[in-house]
Amino acid sequence: MVSSGIPELDGILTDGFPDRSSVLVMGQSGIGKEALGYWFTRSGLLQGDYCLYVTHRPVADILRDMKAFGVPTDRVPEWIASSGSPTKCDLEDFTSISFNLKQAAQKNVGRRIRIVTDVISPLLVLNPQPTMYQYWSRLLGDLKQSDCVILAMAEEGMHSESTIAALEQQFDGVIELRLQVEGISITPLLRVKKMLGLPPLHGFFRFSVTNRGMEVVPYVE
């Protein structure tokens, strides 16, 4: 098992994410998906894992965001980004993203590899769904031949239900973040929709993201 970097979430998942797996984090913009990626990366860096962050945003923006979430930046991953990194993330050339990811994995054979990416939704907007379905199926399969765990974030509300259903089938685990609205009360909720090696988990958990970290506790109505 590979720690998520969030102790409470590790407890829900029975010690973390399965080794050699891919996990999709679904949620609307601004809900806190990025925090899962940041703490997952931080956990890997502290353990000496090879960590790669693939983003359509500039490196400077991600570092600023990490600090806002309370994630130390004294250690940083390698980057494939729109700017600020030696390797550029070009959304117009998704084959180059795949090539660079697989090359990084090949160069780090013998180490545990953690990959975080936020490019799924932009690529789905720019390309036909069947093309992206085949693309992610092949890429995730290739990456999992290494000692690799992939954490990918996708935007809820940008895609049709059929697209989301097809996307979720590609991954070994799916974590959903949503907002429960009751009158003027808004509660952020987390659900593990599926996870390789675990029985179905039907309950919701309340989560909070502050500059002190991310907390996850059972949700009681």
PLY file of the C-alpha trace (Angstrom):
ply
format ascii 1.0
element vertex 221
property float x
property float y
property float z
element edge 220
property int vertex1
property int vertex2
end_header
0.00 0.00 0.00
1.10 3.57 -0.71
0.21 6.34 1.73
-2.08 9.08 0.46
-0.27 11.53 2.76
-3.51 12.07 4.70
-3.69 9.78 7.78
-7.50 9.77 8.03
-7.85 8.84 4.34
-5.24 6.09 4.75
-7.40 4.69 7.53
-10.47 4.61 5.31
-8.48 2.91 2.56
-6.76 0.44 4.91
-3.25 1.94 4.80
-3.47 3.91 1.56
-3.71 3.37 -2.19
-2.92 -0.05 -3.67
0.52 -0.43 -5.21
0.64 -0.29 -9.03
-2.75 1.38 -9.27
-4.47 4.40 -10.78
-6.87 6.59 -8.80
-9.25 9.20 -10.19
-10.35 12.15 -8.04
-13.62 13.68 -9.28
-15.02 16.99 -8.04
-16.07 20.46 -9.01
-13.60 23.29 -9.41
-12.26 24.73 -6.16
-13.49 21.93 -3.90
-10.01 20.72 -2.90
-9.00 17.99 -5.36
-5.56 19.53 -5.67
-4.92 19.09 -1.94
-5.10 15.32 -2.38
-2.46 15.56 -5.08
-0.24 17.87 -3.04
-0.22 15.73 0.09
0.22 12.54 -1.94
3.28 14.10 -3.58
4.64 15.38 -0.27
4.33 11.93 1.30
6.30 10.41 -1.55
9.06 13.01 -1.42
9.55 12.38 2.29
9.83 8.64 1.65
12.32 9.02 -1.19
9.91 8.04 -3.96
10.27 9.46 -7.45
7.47 12.02 -7.78
6.29 13.60 -11.03
3.64 16.31 -11.26
2.01 16.75 -14.69
-0.02 19.93 -15.04
-1.48 22.28 -17.63
-0.64 25.13 -15.24
2.70 26.91 -14.60
4.96 25.47 -11.90
4.88 28.80 -10.04
1.08 28.58 -9.71
1.25 25.06 -8.29
3.93 26.02 -5.76
1.90 29.05 -4.66
-1.15 26.81 -4.30
0.79 24.24 -2.27
1.88 26.91 0.18
-1.71 28.14 0.52
-2.79 24.60 1.43
-0.02 24.37 4.02
2.10 21.90 2.03
5.85 22.58 2.55
7.80 23.23 -0.64
11.30 22.58 0.69
11.17 19.45 -1.46
9.50 19.48 -4.85
8.69 16.87 -7.49
9.87 16.83 -11.06
7.53 18.65 -13.40
5.85 18.42 -16.75
4.11 21.79 -16.86
2.90 24.54 -19.17
5.84 26.69 -18.04
8.62 26.70 -15.46
9.83 23.17 -16.17
12.40 21.65 -18.56
9.69 19.40 -20.00
6.67 21.24 -21.37
3.08 20.03 -21.02
1.58 20.67 -24.45
-2.15 19.94 -24.49
-2.11 20.18 -28.28
0.27 17.21 -28.39
-1.02 14.54 -26.02
1.32 11.92 -27.49
4.28 13.92 -26.16
2.74 13.85 -22.66
2.45 10.07 -22.88
6.02 9.72 -24.17
7.48 11.88 -21.40
5.54 10.04 -18.70
6.68 6.62 -19.87
10.25 7.83 -20.31
10.29 9.13 -16.72
8.98 5.79 -15.47
11.61 3.87 -17.42
14.40 6.06 -16.03
13.29 5.31 -12.47
12.93 1.55 -12.61
13.64 0.13 -9.17
12.06 3.06 -7.33
8.48 3.61 -6.29
6.96 6.17 -8.63
4.16 8.61 -7.84
2.51 10.56 -10.64
-0.06 13.32 -10.13
-1.83 14.91 -13.08
-4.57 17.47 -13.74
-4.63 17.19 -17.54
-7.51 14.74 -17.99
-10.32 17.30 -18.26
-8.47 19.67 -20.63
-7.57 16.77 -22.91
-11.16 15.52 -22.91
-12.36 18.97 -23.94
-9.84 19.19 -26.79
-10.16 15.64 -28.13
-12.89 13.08 -28.96
-13.94 10.84 -26.08
-13.12 7.52 -27.86
-9.60 8.77 -28.61
-9.02 9.73 -24.99
-10.56 6.47 -23.75
-8.00 4.48 -25.73
-5.22 6.91 -24.81
-5.71 6.63 -21.05
-6.32 2.89 -21.17
-2.98 2.27 -22.86
-1.05 4.87 -20.87
-2.27 3.70 -17.46
-1.59 0.09 -18.40
1.95 0.93 -19.48
2.71 2.98 -16.39
1.45 0.31 -14.01
4.06 -2.10 -15.38
6.43 -0.05 -13.21
6.11 0.32 -9.44
3.82 3.26 -10.07
0.73 4.87 -8.48
-1.09 7.48 -10.55
-3.40 10.06 -9.00
-5.43 11.95 -11.62
-7.88 14.81 -11.09
-10.90 15.56 -13.28
-13.44 18.39 -13.17
-17.05 17.51 -12.43
-19.48 19.59 -14.49
-17.27 19.74 -17.59
-18.26 16.33 -18.96
-21.38 14.32 -19.70
-22.46 11.47 -17.43
-21.50 8.92 -20.08
-18.02 10.47 -20.37
-17.54 10.34 -16.60
-18.75 6.73 -16.45
-16.32 5.75 -19.22
-13.51 7.62 -17.48
-14.13 5.98 -14.12
-13.90 2.54 -15.71
-10.31 3.28 -16.67
-9.17 3.63 -13.06
-8.63 1.16 -10.22
-10.03 3.64 -7.71
-12.40 6.59 -7.76
-12.69 9.24 -5.04
-15.57 11.70 -5.32
-15.65 15.11 -3.66
-18.95 16.96 -3.49
-20.79 19.70 -1.62
-23.87 18.84 0.43
-26.13 21.92 0.43
-28.93 22.21 2.99
-30.40 25.70 3.16
-27.48 28.00 3.93
-25.36 25.13 5.26
-22.69 23.69 2.92
-20.77 20.56 3.89
-17.84 19.22 1.80
-18.13 15.44 1.50
-15.78 12.71 0.33
-16.77 9.27 -0.93
-14.63 6.35 -2.06
-16.74 5.10 -4.98
-14.41 2.17 -5.62
-10.89 1.06 -4.79
-8.94 -1.97 -5.96
-8.81 -4.63 -3.25
-11.51 -3.07 -1.07
-15.19 -4.00 -0.70
-17.68 -1.25 -1.65
-17.57 1.73 0.73
-20.99 3.36 0.67
-20.56 5.97 3.38
-19.63 9.64 3.04
-16.96 11.44 5.02
-16.77 15.12 5.87
-13.51 16.78 4.91
-11.91 20.16 5.44
-8.92 21.77 3.78
-7.01 24.49 5.63
-3.44 25.78 5.68
-2.84 23.24 8.45
-3.62 20.28 6.19
-6.57 18.14 5.17
-8.83 16.41 7.68
-11.31 13.62 6.94
-13.88 12.44 9.51
-17.06 10.32 9.35
-20.12 12.25 8.20
-23.12 12.16 10.52
-26.33 13.81 9.32
0 1
1 2
2 3
3 4
4 5
5 6
6 7
7 8
8 9
9 10
10 11
11 12
12 13
13 14
14 15
15 16
16 17
17 18
18 19
19 20
20 21
21 22
22 23
23 24
24 25
25 26
26 27
27 28
28 29
29 30
30 31
31 32
32 33
33 34
34 35
35 36
36 37
37 38
38 39
39 40
40 41
41 42
42 43
43 44
44 45
45 46
46 47
47 48
48 49
49 50
50 51
51 52
52 53
53 54
54 55
55 56
56 57
57 58
58 59
59 60
60 61
61 62
62 63
63 64
64 65
65 66
66 67
67 68
68 69
69 70
70 71
71 72
72 73
73 74
74 75
75 76
76 77
77 78
78 79
79 80
80 81
81 82
82 83
83 84
84 85
85 86
86 87
87 88
88 89
89 90
90 91
91 92
92 93
93 94
94 95
95 96
96 97
97 98
98 99
99 100
100 101
101 102
102 103
103 104
104 105
105 106
106 107
107 108
108 109
109 110
110 111
111 112
112 113
113 114
114 115
115 116
116 117
117 118
118 119
119 120
120 121
121 122
122 123
123 124
124 125
125 126
126 127
127 128
128 129
129 130
130 131
131 132
132 133
133 134
134 135
135 136
136 137
137 138
138 139
139 140
140 141
141 142
142 143
143 144
144 145
145 146
146 147
147 148
148 149
149 150
150 151
151 152
152 153
153 154
154 155
155 156
156 157
157 158
158 159
159 160
160 161
161 162
162 163
163 164
164 165
165 166
166 167
167 168
168 169
169 170
170 171
171 172
172 173
173 174
174 175
175 176
176 177
177 178
178 179
179 180
180 181
181 182
182 183
183 184
184 185
185 186
186 187
187 188
188 189
189 190
190 191
191 192
192 193
193 194
194 195
195 196
196 197
197 198
198 199
199 200
200 201
201 202
202 203
203 204
204 205
205 206
206 207
207 208
208 209
209 210
210 211
211 212
212 213
213 214
214 215
215 216
216 217
217 218
218 219
219 220
